[in-house]
């Protein structure tokens, strides 16, 4: 029976995720610890650094965008209806 090498799972490093989200490295590690981000430590010669699942990171980014839109909606609506003046 022949064994077949499986492709390595793709992931994002903690440092890269921190730069993408503009969070600190420690905040990303806390998010991994509390389960907000899915991450694993791969085996291999390159050490055992955390890799964050790309889908998990994308879902978090989408949730952050939706939250920002929800928070900005009342102000945007007031501006569009002319209730708030634009001051330069």
Buried (B, 14 or more C-beta within 10 A) or exposed (E): EEEEEEEEEEBBBBEBBBEBBEBEEEBBBEBBEEEBBBBEEEEEEEEEEBBBBBEBBEBBEEEEEEEEEEEEEEEEEEEEEEEEEEEE
